[in-house]
Amino acid sequence: MNAHPRLVPAVRTLSLLFTGLLAGAFGYGAVNVAQTFKAVPLDVRLTFHTALMKMNGPVMQTTMGLAILSSLALAVLLRGAARRLAAVASALVATSFLVTRFGNVPINGRIKVWAVTGAPADHAAILRRWELFNDVRTVAALVAFLLLLTLVTPLVRPPR
Protein backbone atom coordinates (compact mmCIF):
# COMPACT_ATOMS: atom_id res chain seq x y z
CA MET A 1 0.00 0.00 0.00
CA ASN A 2 2.69 2.52 1.00
CA ALA A 3 6.09 2.87 -0.63
CA HIS A 4 7.82 3.75 2.63
CA PRO A 5 5.64 2.58 5.54
CA ARG A 6 7.97 3.86 8.25
CA LEU A 7 8.15 7.33 6.73
CA VAL A 8 4.42 7.73 6.04
CA PRO A 9 3.28 8.31 9.66
CA ALA A 10 5.81 11.10 10.19
CA VAL A 11 5.00 12.81 6.89
CA ARG A 12 1.27 12.38 7.50
CA THR A 13 1.67 14.01 10.92
CA LEU A 14 3.64 16.92 9.45
CA SER A 15 1.14 17.44 6.64
CA LEU A 16 -1.74 17.48 9.13
CA LEU A 17 0.15 19.85 11.39
CA PHE A 18 1.03 22.39 8.71
CA THR A 19 -2.26 22.28 6.81
CA GLY A 20 -4.11 22.46 10.13
CA LEU A 21 -2.08 25.49 11.21
CA LEU A 22 -2.72 27.13 7.85
CA ALA A 23 -6.45 26.43 7.85
CA GLY A 24 -6.69 27.55 11.46
CA ALA A 25 -4.82 30.79 10.87
CA PHE A 26 -6.83 31.63 7.76
CA GLY A 27 -10.06 30.58 9.48
CA TYR A 28 -9.34 32.75 12.52
CA GLY A 29 -8.46 35.62 10.22
CA ALA A 30 -11.66 35.24 8.19
CA VAL A 31 -13.99 34.84 11.16
CA ASN A 32 -12.38 37.27 13.59
CA VAL A 33 -9.84 39.63 12.07
CA ALA A 34 -11.59 40.38 8.77
CA GLN A 35 -14.89 40.94 10.58
CA THR A 36 -13.19 43.23 13.10
CA PHE A 37 -11.71 45.22 10.19
CA LYS A 38 -15.29 46.01 9.16
CA ALA A 39 -16.24 47.19 12.65
CA VAL A 40 -13.49 49.76 13.20
CA PRO A 41 -12.85 53.12 11.53
CA LEU A 42 -10.93 52.91 8.24
CA ASP A 43 -7.76 54.52 9.61
CA VAL A 44 -7.64 51.95 12.42
CA ARG A 45 -8.11 49.12 9.92
CA LEU A 46 -5.36 50.40 7.65
CA THR A 47 -2.90 50.87 10.51
CA PHE A 48 -3.64 47.47 12.05
CA HIS A 49 -3.71 45.71 8.68
CA THR A 50 -0.27 47.12 7.84
CA ALA A 51 1.20 46.09 11.19
CA LEU A 52 -0.39 42.64 10.97
CA MET A 53 1.07 42.00 7.52
CA LYS A 54 4.60 42.62 8.81
CA MET A 55 4.19 39.58 11.07
CA ASN A 56 1.92 37.54 8.83
CA GLY A 57 4.15 37.73 5.77
CA PRO A 58 7.01 35.52 6.93
CA VAL A 59 4.91 33.32 9.23
CA MET A 60 2.19 32.51 6.71
CA GLN A 61 4.58 32.07 3.78
CA THR A 62 6.59 29.58 5.82
CA THR A 63 3.46 27.75 6.92
CA MET A 64 2.13 27.60 3.35
CA GLY A 65 5.47 26.32 2.06
CA LEU A 66 5.68 23.61 4.72
CA ALA A 67 2.05 22.61 4.10
CA ILE A 68 2.64 22.33 0.34
CA LEU A 69 5.86 20.34 0.75
CA SER A 70 4.55 17.97 3.42
CA SER A 71 1.27 17.21 1.62
CA LEU A 72 3.13 16.75 -1.67
CA ALA A 73 5.62 14.41 0.04
CA LEU A 74 2.68 12.47 1.43
CA ALA A 75 1.19 12.16 -2.06
CA VAL A 76 4.49 10.74 -3.31
CA LEU A 77 4.60 8.18 -0.49
CA LEU A 78 1.01 6.97 -0.74
CA ARG A 79 -0.79 4.96 -3.41
CA GLY A 80 -4.27 4.86 -4.90
CA ALA A 81 -7.07 7.04 -3.56
CA ALA A 82 -4.94 8.19 -0.63
CA ARG A 83 -2.34 9.53 -3.06
CA ARG A 84 -5.02 11.42 -4.97
CA LEU A 85 -6.41 12.96 -1.77
CA ALA A 86 -2.96 14.10 -0.68
CA ALA A 87 -2.19 15.47 -4.16
CA VAL A 88 -5.46 17.43 -4.25
CA ALA A 89 -4.72 18.75 -0.76
CA SER A 90 -1.29 19.89 -1.93
CA ALA A 91 -2.84 21.59 -4.97
CA LEU A 92 -5.36 23.35 -2.73
CA VAL A 93 -2.61 24.62 -0.43
CA ALA A 94 -0.70 25.80 -3.51
CA THR A 95 -3.91 27.57 -4.59
CA SER A 96 -4.09 29.35 -1.25
CA PHE A 97 -0.47 30.44 -1.76
CA LEU A 98 -1.11 31.70 -5.30
CA VAL A 99 -4.27 33.56 -4.28
CA THR A 100 -2.35 35.14 -1.41
CA ARG A 101 0.66 36.06 -3.55
CA PHE A 102 -1.21 37.43 -6.55
CA GLY A 103 -4.45 38.57 -4.87
CA ASN A 104 -3.98 39.63 -1.27
CA VAL A 105 -0.32 40.70 -1.27
CA PRO A 106 -0.67 43.39 -3.97
CA ILE A 107 -3.65 44.84 -2.12
CA ASN A 108 -1.69 44.68 1.15
CA GLY A 109 0.92 46.87 -0.58
CA ARG A 110 -1.76 49.41 -1.44
CA ILE A 111 -3.12 49.33 2.11
CA LYS A 112 0.37 50.06 3.43
CA VAL A 113 0.46 53.22 1.29
CA TRP A 114 -3.08 54.19 2.25
CA ALA A 115 -2.19 53.97 5.95
CA VAL A 116 0.18 56.90 5.33
CA THR A 117 -1.50 58.84 2.51
CA GLY A 118 -5.19 58.05 2.95
CA ALA A 119 -7.47 55.68 1.08
CA PRO A 120 -8.64 56.41 -2.48
CA ALA A 121 -12.30 56.91 -3.35
CA ASP A 122 -12.62 53.30 -4.59
CA HIS A 123 -11.09 51.78 -1.45
CA ALA A 124 -14.28 49.92 -0.45
CA ALA A 125 -14.31 47.93 -3.70
CA ILE A 126 -10.61 47.12 -3.35
CA LEU A 127 -11.08 46.00 0.26
CA ARG A 128 -14.03 43.80 -0.81
CA ARG A 129 -11.74 42.21 -3.41
CA TRP A 130 -9.15 41.55 -0.66
CA GLU A 131 -11.92 39.89 1.41
CA LEU A 132 -12.96 37.73 -1.56
CA PHE A 133 -9.37 36.57 -2.03
CA ASN A 134 -9.18 35.92 1.71
CA ASP A 135 -12.33 33.78 1.57
CA VAL A 136 -10.99 31.77 -1.40
CA ARG A 137 -7.64 31.03 0.24
CA THR A 138 -9.35 30.18 3.53
CA VAL A 139 -11.72 27.67 1.90
CA ALA A 140 -8.85 26.14 -0.10
CA ALA A 141 -6.75 25.66 3.04
CA LEU A 142 -9.68 24.28 5.04
CA VAL A 143 -10.62 21.75 2.35
CA ALA A 144 -6.95 20.70 2.06
CA PHE A 145 -6.85 20.07 5.80
CA LEU A 146 -10.12 18.12 5.72
CA LEU A 147 -8.87 15.95 2.86
CA LEU A 148 -5.71 15.06 4.77
CA LEU A 149 -7.74 14.49 7.90
CA THR A 150 -9.76 11.85 6.05
CA LEU A 151 -6.53 9.92 5.51
CA VAL A 152 -6.23 9.57 9.28
CA THR A 153 -9.87 9.50 10.35
CA PRO A 154 -12.24 8.48 7.58
CA LEU A 155 -15.44 10.51 7.67
CA VAL A 156 -17.50 7.37 7.15
CA ARG A 157 -16.51 4.19 8.89
CA PRO A 158 -17.95 0.86 7.82
CA PRO A 159 -20.37 -0.71 10.32
CA ARG A 160 -18.95 -3.40 12.57
N, CA, C and O of each residue as an XYZ file, in Angstrom:
640
protein
N       0.824     -1.195      0.000
C       0.000      0.000      0.000
C       0.868      1.259      0.000
O       0.652      2.152     -0.819
N       1.826      1.341      0.887
C       2.689      2.520      0.995
C       4.102      2.170      0.549
O       4.601      1.081      0.832
N       4.738      3.099     -0.146
C       6.093      2.872     -0.633
C       7.091      2.821      0.517
O       8.021      2.014      0.497
N       6.908      3.654      1.492
C       7.822      3.745      2.631
C       6.998      3.770      3.919
O       6.757      4.844      4.470
N       6.566      2.613      4.406
C       5.638      2.576      5.537
C       6.156      3.234      6.808
O       5.358      3.746      7.594
N       7.442      3.236      7.032
C       7.966      3.864      8.250
C       7.980      5.388      8.148
O       7.886      6.083      9.159
N       8.094      5.891      6.953
C       8.148      7.330      6.733
C       6.761      7.959      6.685
O       6.590      9.122      7.050
N       5.775      7.195      6.236
C       4.423      7.730      6.036
C       3.835      8.349      7.303
O       3.307      9.458      7.222
N       3.895      7.694      8.477
C       3.283      8.311      9.659
C       3.880      9.686     10.008
O       3.152     10.602     10.392
N       5.175      9.819      9.875
C       5.813     11.104     10.190
C       5.386     12.181      9.195
O       5.069     13.304      9.586
N       5.380     11.833      7.913
C       5.002     12.806      6.889
C       3.521     13.133      7.008
O       3.127     14.287      6.839
N       2.698     12.136      7.296
C       1.267     12.383      7.502
C       1.059     13.340      8.675
O       0.247     14.260      8.582
N       1.774     13.136      9.761
C       1.671     14.013     10.924
C       2.073     15.439     10.563
O       1.386     16.393     10.928
N       3.184     15.583      9.847
C       3.638     16.922      9.451
C       2.646     17.595      8.504
O       2.383     18.791      8.626
N       2.099     16.834      7.567
C       1.136     17.440      6.637
C      -0.124     17.873      7.370
O      -0.681     18.928      7.066
N      -0.581     17.080      8.326
C      -1.740     17.480      9.131
C      -1.427     18.709      9.978
O      -2.240     19.627     10.090
N      -0.242     18.709     10.570
C       0.153     19.848     11.394
C       0.165     21.140     10.583
O      -0.458     22.126     10.976
N       0.868     21.137      9.459
C       1.034     22.388      8.707
C      -0.237     22.816      7.985
O      -0.530     24.010      7.922
N      -0.999     21.867      7.436
C      -2.257     22.280      6.811
C      -3.266     22.706      7.873
O      -4.071     23.609      7.642
N      -3.223     22.061      9.030
C      -4.110     22.463     10.133
C      -3.784     23.861     10.644
O      -4.680     24.665     10.900
N      -2.489     24.141     10.791
C      -2.084     25.492     11.207
C      -2.516     26.531     10.176
O      -2.995     27.607     10.532
N      -2.343     26.204      8.907
C      -2.716     27.128      7.847
C      -4.220     27.368      7.832
O      -4.670     28.514      7.806
N      -4.991     26.294      7.849
C      -6.454     26.428      7.848
C      -6.923     27.172      9.092
O      -7.825     28.007      9.021
N      -6.313     26.869     10.220
C      -6.695     27.547     11.462
C      -6.377     29.032     11.438
O      -7.187     29.854     11.866
N      -5.204     29.372     10.939
C      -4.820     30.786     10.870
C      -5.719     31.545      9.903
O      -6.197     32.634     10.219
N      -5.950     30.971      8.724
C      -6.830     31.633      7.760
C      -8.266     31.680      8.284
O      -8.962     32.680      8.109
N      -8.701     30.604      8.923
C     -10.057     30.581      9.479
C     -10.240     31.636     10.554
O     -11.233     32.363     10.553
N      -9.286     31.724     11.472
C      -9.341     32.754     12.516
C      -9.363     34.141     11.879
O     -10.138     35.011     12.277
N      -8.507     34.328     10.891
C      -8.465     35.623     10.220
C      -9.778     35.967      9.555
O     -10.233     37.108      9.633
N     -10.404     34.984      8.892
C     -11.661     35.239      8.188
C     -12.814     35.494      9.150
O     -13.645     36.370      8.912
N     -12.863     34.731     10.229
C     -13.988     34.840     11.156
C     -13.814     36.005     12.131
O     -14.791     36.667     12.482
N     -12.594     36.257     12.565
C     -12.382     37.268     13.594
C     -11.741     38.554     13.072
O     -12.305     39.638     13.225
N     -10.584     38.434     12.467
C      -9.836     39.632     12.071
C     -10.556     40.392     10.963
O     -10.765     41.600     11.078
N     -10.940     39.698      9.890
C     -11.594     40.384      8.768
C     -12.913     41.020      9.207
O     -13.270     42.099      8.734
N     -13.628     40.363     10.100
C     -14.888     40.939     10.583
C     -14.629     42.148     11.485
O     -15.397     43.110     11.470
N     -13.558     42.099     12.262
C     -13.192     43.233     13.099
C     -12.775     44.419     12.236
O     -13.081     45.564     12.568
N     -12.076     44.153     11.127
C     -11.707     45.222     10.189
C     -12.935     46.021      9.783
O     -12.866     47.241      9.640
N     -14.060     45.338      9.597
C     -15.290     46.010      9.159
C     -15.930     46.853     10.264
O     -16.710     47.765      9.990
N     -15.591     46.536     11.513
C     -16.244     47.188     12.649
C     -15.492     48.411     13.174
O     -16.014     49.137     14.020
N     -14.287     48.645     12.687
C     -13.494     49.762     13.201
C     -13.387     50.844     12.128
O     -13.613     50.572     10.949
N     -13.044     52.067     12.531
C     -12.849     53.119     11.532
C     -11.747     52.741     10.539
O     -10.831     51.989     10.870
N     -11.850     53.272      9.319
C     -10.932     52.911      8.244
C      -9.474     53.143      8.624
O      -8.627     52.301      8.327
N      -9.162     54.254      9.268
C      -7.760     54.525      9.610
C      -7.216     53.484     10.583
O      -6.040     53.127     10.512
N      -8.057     52.998     11.486
C      -7.636     51.949     12.419
C      -7.384     50.655     11.644
O      -6.383     49.973     11.867
N      -8.297     50.325     10.737
C      -8.113     49.116      9.923
C      -6.810     49.173      9.150
O      -6.046     48.208      9.153
N      -6.548     50.290      8.488
C      -5.356     50.403      7.653
C      -4.085     50.278      8.485
O      -3.138     49.600      8.087
N      -4.070     50.932      9.635
C      -2.900     50.868     10.513
C      -2.689     49.448     11.032
O      -1.572     48.931     10.996
N      -3.759     48.820     11.514
C      -3.645     47.469     12.051
C      -3.301     46.471     10.949
O      -2.460     45.592     11.139
N      -3.953     46.611      9.803
C      -3.706     45.709      8.683
C      -2.222     45.756      8.282
O      -1.601     44.718      8.054
N      -1.678     46.950      8.201
C      -0.274     47.121      7.837
C       0.647     46.463      8.859
O       1.595     45.770      8.491
N       0.366     46.682     10.138
C       1.195     46.085     11.191
C       1.060     44.563     11.193
O       2.045     43.850     11.382
N      -0.149     44.073     10.984
C      -0.387     42.642     10.973
C       0.364     41.964      9.830
O       0.900     40.870     10.004
N       0.404     42.598      8.680
C       1.068     41.999      7.521
C       2.576     41.876      7.720
O       3.200     40.984      7.145
N       3.164     42.745      8.514
C       4.604     42.617      8.805
C       4.896     41.281      9.483
O       5.913     40.647      9.203
N       4.011     40.861     10.367
C       4.188     39.579     11.067
C       3.680     38.420     10.222
O       4.318     37.371     10.140
N       2.531     38.620      9.596
C       1.918     37.537      8.832
C       2.746     37.116      7.626
O       2.786     35.932      7.290
N       3.396     38.051      6.980
C       4.150     37.733      5.771
C       5.074     36.546      5.950
O       4.870     35.520      5.300
N       6.077     36.643      6.801
C       7.007     35.516      6.933
C       6.380     34.281      7.576
O       6.700     33.159      7.186
N       5.504     34.465      8.541
C       4.906     33.318      9.231
C       4.008     32.529      8.288
O       4.117     31.305      8.209
N       3.132     33.208      7.580
C       2.187     32.513      6.711
C       2.879     31.924      5.475
O       2.516     30.837      5.027
N       3.862     32.625      4.927
C       4.580     32.067      3.779
C       5.305     30.782      4.168
O       5.308     29.809      3.414
N       5.911     30.787      5.335
C       6.593     29.585      5.821
C       5.596     28.460      6.036
O       5.844     27.322      5.637
N       4.477     28.769      6.663
C       3.457     27.750      6.923
C       2.907     27.193      5.618
O       2.730     25.981      5.489
N       2.633     28.066      4.641
C       2.131     27.598      3.352
C       3.166     26.708      2.664
O       2.822     25.657      2.123
N       4.417     27.124      2.685
C       5.468     26.319      2.059
C       5.591     24.945      2.689
O       5.698     23.941      1.986
N       5.575     24.899      4.020
C       5.679     23.611      4.715
C       4.441     22.747      4.474
O       4.549     21.525      4.381
N       3.277     23.369      4.374
C       2.048     22.612      4.097
C       2.080     22.041      2.683
O       1.681     20.897      2.468
N       2.549     22.826      1.724
C       2.645     22.327      0.344
C       3.635     21.162      0.276
O       3.326     20.103     -0.269
N       4.818     21.370      0.831
C       5.862     20.339      0.750
C       5.467     19.053      1.466
O       5.679     17.960      0.941
N       4.894     19.175      2.658
C       4.555     17.971      3.421
C       3.392     17.217      2.780
O       3.406     15.986      2.756
N       2.391     17.920      2.262
C       1.272     17.215      1.623
C       1.701     16.626      0.275
O       1.211     15.568     -0.121
N       2.602     17.295     -0.420
C       3.134     16.749     -1.673
C       3.990     15.512     -1.392
O       3.904     14.516     -2.110
N       4.811     15.581     -0.349
C       5.620     14.409      0.036
C       4.710     13.238      0.401
O       5.004     12.089      0.070
N       3.616     13.532      1.079
C       2.677     12.469      1.434
C       2.076     11.843      0.175
O       1.922     10.625      0.093
N       1.740     12.681     -0.801
C       1.193     12.161     -2.062
C       2.188     11.233     -2.755
O       1.797     10.227     -3.346
N       3.460     11.572     -2.681
C       4.490     10.737     -3.306
C       4.593      9.387     -2.591
O       4.819      8.358     -3.228
N       4.428      9.398     -1.275
C       4.602      8.178     -0.489
C       3.408      7.234     -0.532
O       3.563      6.027     -0.346
N       2.219      7.776     -0.776
C       1.005      6.968     -0.743
C       0.670      6.411     -2.121
O       1.309      6.755     -3.115
N      -0.320      5.566     -2.165
C      -0.787      4.957     -3.410
C      -2.307      5.079     -3.489
O      -2.980      5.298     -2.482
N      -2.825      4.936     -4.686
C      -4.266      4.860     -4.902
C      -5.016      6.123     -4.526
O      -4.555      7.240     -4.762
N      -6.198      5.915     -3.929
C      -7.068      7.038     -3.563
C      -6.398      7.959     -2.537
O      -6.584      9.176     -2.577
N      -5.629      7.381     -1.630
C      -4.941      8.194     -0.625
C      -3.955      9.143     -1.300
O      -3.823     10.296     -0.888
N      -3.272      8.675     -2.320
C      -2.338      9.532     -3.065
C      -3.099     10.690     -3.709
O      -2.664     11.840     -3.655
N      -4.233     10.373     -4.312
C      -5.020     11.417     -4.971
C      -5.508     12.454     -3.973
O      -5.472     13.650     -4.260
N      -5.962     12.016     -2.806
C      -6.408     12.961     -1.772
C      -5.266     13.882     -1.343
O      -5.440     15.096     -1.242
N      -4.112     13.298     -1.097
C      -2.955     14.100     -0.684
C      -2.520     15.055     -1.795
O      -2.139     16.192     -1.516
N      -2.571     14.610     -3.035
C      -2.193     15.475     -4.164
C      -3.174     16.633     -4.322
O      -2.763     17.765     -4.575
N      -4.455     16.355     -4.176
C      -5.455     17.434     -4.251
C      -5.259     18.406     -3.091
O      -5.356     19.620     -3.272
N      -4.984     17.878     -1.911
C      -4.722     18.746     -0.756
C      -3.523     19.650     -1.033
O      -3.562     20.844     -0.736
N      -2.473     19.092     -1.593
C      -1.292     19.888     -1.925
C      -1.640     20.966     -2.948
O      -1.201     22.109     -2.819
N      -2.422     20.609     -3.959
C      -2.835     21.592     -4.971
C      -3.691     22.700     -4.351
O      -3.582     23.864     -4.739
N      -4.533     22.337     -3.396
C      -5.359     23.355     -2.727
C      -4.506     24.298     -1.875
O      -4.757     25.503     -1.838
N      -3.510     23.753     -1.199
C      -2.608     24.623     -0.431
C      -1.834     25.530     -1.386
O      -1.647     26.714     -1.107
N      -1.388     24.976     -2.505
C      -0.705     25.802     -3.510
C      -1.641     26.893     -4.024
O      -1.207     28.018     -4.273
N      -2.916     26.567     -4.184
C      -3.907     27.566     -4.589
C      -4.001     28.683     -3.560
O      -4.061     29.860     -3.914
N      -4.015     28.310     -2.292
C      -4.087     29.348     -1.248
C      -2.852     30.243     -1.301
O      -2.944     31.449     -1.072
N      -1.690     29.646     -1.606
C      -0.471     30.444     -1.756
C      -0.579     31.394     -2.946
O      -0.268     32.580     -2.830
N      -1.021     30.872     -4.089
C      -1.112     31.697     -5.298
C      -2.133     32.820     -5.145
O      -1.896     33.944     -5.588
N      -3.258     32.519     -4.523
C      -4.268     33.559     -4.275
C      -3.692     34.629     -3.350
O      -3.899     35.824     -3.564
N      -2.976     34.193     -2.332
C      -2.347     35.142     -1.414
C      -1.332     36.004     -2.147
O      -1.348     37.231     -2.047
N      -0.449     35.343     -2.886
C       0.658     36.061     -3.547
C       0.181     37.028     -4.615
O       0.688     38.146     -4.710
N      -0.796     36.608     -5.426
C      -1.214     37.434     -6.546
C      -2.532     38.170     -6.314
O      -2.930     38.999     -7.133
N      -3.209     37.876     -5.211
C      -4.450     38.567     -4.874
C      -4.300     39.467     -3.665
O      -4.418     40.688     -3.774
N      -4.041     38.869     -2.509
C      -3.976     39.630     -1.266
C      -2.736     40.503     -1.137
O      -2.835     41.659     -0.724
N      -1.572     39.965     -1.484
C      -0.320     40.705     -1.273
C      -0.281     42.036     -2.032
O       0.109     43.045     -1.444
N      -0.665     42.079     -3.302
C      -0.667     43.392     -3.971
C      -1.601     44.407     -3.296
O      -1.282     45.593     -3.212
N      -2.737     43.937     -2.825
C      -3.653     44.841     -2.120
C      -3.056     45.247     -0.779
O      -3.216     46.392     -0.355
N      -2.369     44.326     -0.104
C      -1.688     44.682      1.146
C      -0.689     45.818      0.911
O      -0.541     46.705      1.752
N      -0.007     45.783     -0.237
C       0.919     46.866     -0.582
C       0.201     48.202     -0.719
O       0.706     49.234     -0.278
N      -0.962     48.177     -1.324
C      -1.760     49.408     -1.444
C      -2.195     49.899     -0.072
O      -2.120     51.092      0.222
N      -2.651     48.974      0.765
C      -3.118     49.335      2.105
C      -1.993     49.984      2.900
O      -2.224     50.935      3.647
N      -0.788     49.478      2.743
C       0.374     50.062      3.428
C       0.547     51.527      3.040
O       0.838     52.370      3.889
N       0.368     51.826      1.757
C       0.464     53.217      1.286
C      -0.697     54.040      1.818
O      -0.513     55.173      2.263
N      -1.896     53.466      1.769
C      -3.079     54.188      2.253
C      -2.968     54.548      3.723
O      -3.468     55.592      4.143
N      -2.321     53.699      4.511
C      -2.186     53.973      5.945
C      -1.434     55.279      6.177
O      -1.606     55.921      7.213
N      -0.601     55.672      5.218
C       0.179     56.901      5.328
C      -0.482     58.058      4.582
O      -0.519     59.185      5.076
N      -1.006     57.769      3.388
C      -1.505     58.837      2.513
C      -3.009     59.017      2.536
O      -3.509     60.064      2.128
N      -3.735     58.024      3.001
C      -5.194     58.052      2.955
C      -5.699     57.147      1.839
O      -5.020     56.932      0.834
N      -6.894     56.627      2.035
C      -7.474     55.676      1.077
C      -8.084     56.420     -0.102
O      -8.604     57.525      0.054
N      -8.018     55.804     -1.296
C      -8.643     56.413     -2.475
C     -10.165     56.273     -2.414
O     -10.699     55.577     -1.550
N     -10.842     56.930     -3.322
C     -12.304     56.907     -3.349
C     -12.848     55.489     -3.544
O     -13.903     55.153     -3.008
N     -12.136     54.659     -4.305
C     -12.625     53.303     -4.587
C     -12.108     52.251     -3.596
O     -12.099     51.056     -3.894
N     -11.684     52.706     -2.426
C     -11.087     51.784     -1.449
C     -12.036     50.665     -1.025
O     -11.587     49.541     -0.800
N     -13.335     50.945     -0.910
C     -14.281     49.920     -0.447
C     -14.314     48.737     -1.417
O     -14.347     47.586     -0.983
N     -14.305     49.006     -2.710
C     -14.311     47.925     -3.704
C     -13.009     47.125     -3.639
O     -13.023     45.901     -3.768
N     -11.902     47.806     -3.442
C     -10.606     47.123     -3.354
C     -10.546     46.259     -2.094
O     -10.042     45.136     -2.132
N     -11.058     46.781     -0.981
C     -11.078     46.002      0.258
C     -12.022     44.810      0.137
O     -11.737     43.754      0.701
N     -13.131     44.946     -0.575
C     -14.027     43.803     -0.814
C     -13.309     42.733     -1.646
O     -13.489     41.538     -1.411
N     -12.502     43.161     -2.610
C     -11.737     42.207     -3.409
C     -10.725     41.470     -2.522
O     -10.540     40.262     -2.670
N     -10.072     42.190     -1.601
C      -9.152     41.554     -0.662
C      -9.908     40.495      0.152
O      -9.401     39.392      0.361
N     -11.120     40.833      0.609
C     -11.923     39.895      1.406
C     -12.321     38.669      0.585
O     -12.342     37.556      1.110
N     -12.635     38.861     -0.692
C     -12.958     37.732     -1.561
C     -11.745     36.806     -1.701
O     -11.871     35.589     -1.570
N     -10.588     37.382     -1.962
C      -9.366     36.570     -2.031
C      -9.132     35.844     -0.707
O      -8.748     34.675     -0.700
N      -9.358     36.522      0.392
C      -9.183     35.925      1.711
C     -10.125     34.740      1.893
O      -9.723     33.703      2.420
N     -11.373     34.886      1.461
C     -12.329     33.782      1.568
C     -11.892     32.588      0.716
O     -11.984     31.444      1.160
N     -11.419     32.847     -0.501
C     -10.993     31.767     -1.397
C      -9.816     31.007     -0.795
O      -9.821     29.777     -0.772
N      -8.813     31.725     -0.310
C      -7.645     31.032      0.239
C      -7.986     30.289      1.524
O      -7.409     29.241      1.813
N      -8.924     30.833      2.293
C      -9.351     30.178      3.527
C     -10.062     28.868      3.220
O      -9.765     27.842      3.832
N     -10.992     28.895      2.281
C     -11.717     27.675      1.903
C     -10.753     26.641      1.328
O     -10.852     25.457      1.653
N      -9.824     27.071      0.481
C      -8.854     26.135     -0.100
C      -8.029     25.458      0.997
O      -7.828     24.244      0.963
N      -7.559     26.230      1.955
C      -6.751     25.661      3.043
C      -7.587     24.730      3.926
O      -7.108     23.677      4.345
N      -8.816     25.111      4.204
C      -9.681     24.281      5.040
C     -10.000     22.949      4.351
O      -9.949     21.896      4.987
N     -10.325     22.990      3.069
C     -10.620     21.750      2.346
C      -9.365     20.871      2.271
O      -9.459     19.650      2.397
N      -8.204     21.478      2.069
C      -6.953     20.702      2.060
C      -6.764     19.972      3.392
O      -6.423     18.789      3.417
N      -6.984     20.677      4.478
C      -6.849     20.068      5.802
C      -7.854     18.931      5.982
O      -7.501     17.862      6.479
N      -9.098     19.159      5.581
C     -10.118     18.123      5.723
C      -9.795     16.886      4.884
O     -10.029     15.759      5.322
N      -9.262     17.094      3.687
C      -8.866     15.947      2.857
C      -7.783     15.122      3.541
O      -7.859     13.894      3.575
N      -6.778     15.795      4.082
C      -5.710     15.063      4.771
C      -6.222     14.411      6.046
O      -5.768     13.332      6.429
N      -7.155     15.061      6.688
C      -7.737     14.495      7.903
C      -8.460     13.186      7.593
O      -8.461     12.269      8.413
N      -9.071     13.098      6.420
C      -9.758     11.852      6.054
C      -8.786     10.685      5.873
O      -9.182      9.523      5.968
N      -7.523     10.994      5.614
C      -6.529      9.921      5.510
C      -6.229      9.297      6.866
O      -5.770      8.157      6.946
N      -6.490     10.049      7.925
C      -6.232      9.566      9.281
C      -7.518      9.064      9.921
O      -7.537      8.010     10.556
N      -8.577      9.820      9.751
C      -9.867      9.503     10.349
C     -10.915      9.561      9.259
O     -11.449     10.636      8.984
N     -11.223      8.457      8.639
C     -12.236      8.476      7.583
C     -13.552      9.068      8.098
O     -13.970      8.790      9.222
N     -14.190      9.876      7.272
C     -15.440     10.509      7.671
C     -16.558      9.485      7.828
O     -17.461      9.663      8.647
N     -16.496      8.425      7.052
C     -17.504      7.370      7.149
C     -16.790      6.057      7.434
O     -15.967      5.600      6.641
N     -17.100      5.482      8.531
C     -16.507      4.187      8.892
C     -17.516      3.075      8.581
O     -18.718      3.241      8.789
N     -17.021      1.959      8.088
C     -17.954      0.856      7.823
C     -18.536      0.322      9.125
O     -17.863      0.328     10.155
N     -19.768     -0.134      9.084
C     -20.366     -0.709     10.318
C     -19.627     -1.968     10.745
O     -19.073     -2.695      9.922
N     -19.633     -2.202     12.020
C     -18.950     -3.403     12.571
C     -19.929     -4.527     12.738
O     -19.553     -5.611     13.183
